[in-house]
């Protein structure tokens, strides 16, 4: 995912007997990947959280513009 979408991976972390990594997207990488998550996240609590976050920080009109940008960038690669 990092190679395709960018961002930075932190970890591994260990807590309560489980190991995990933290993947962070910021700036252009984040804005370019939002349409991909919007289209592919299944109905779930995490999707509801994602939609609430987008509605708070990023109006839908900008998401549509990002979706078009992400599509155009994948076509030129």
QUIFENFEN-V977935 format. One record per residue. RES is the residue in one letter. PSI is psi in whole degrees, 0 to 359 (NA if undefined). Layout:
RES/PSI
RES/PSI
//
This chain:
X/321
X/320
X/324
X/314
X/344
X/203
X/190
X/141
X/130
X/147
X/189
X/149
X/151
X/127
X/131
X/39
X/7
X/150
X/140
X/164
X/160
X/123
X/127
X/125
X/135
X/164
X/223
X/320
X/318
X/309
X/325
X/328
X/343
X/315
X/326
X/316
X/320
X/321
X/331
X/345
X/126
X/165
X/122
X/174
X/321
X/322
X/318
X/319
X/319
X/314
X/317
X/319
X/316
X/318
X/328
X/317
X/345
X/109
X/151
X/326
X/320
X/326
X/317
X/319
X/320
X/322
X/317
X/319
X/314
X/318
X/316
X/321
X/324
X/332
X/335
X/347
X/NA
//
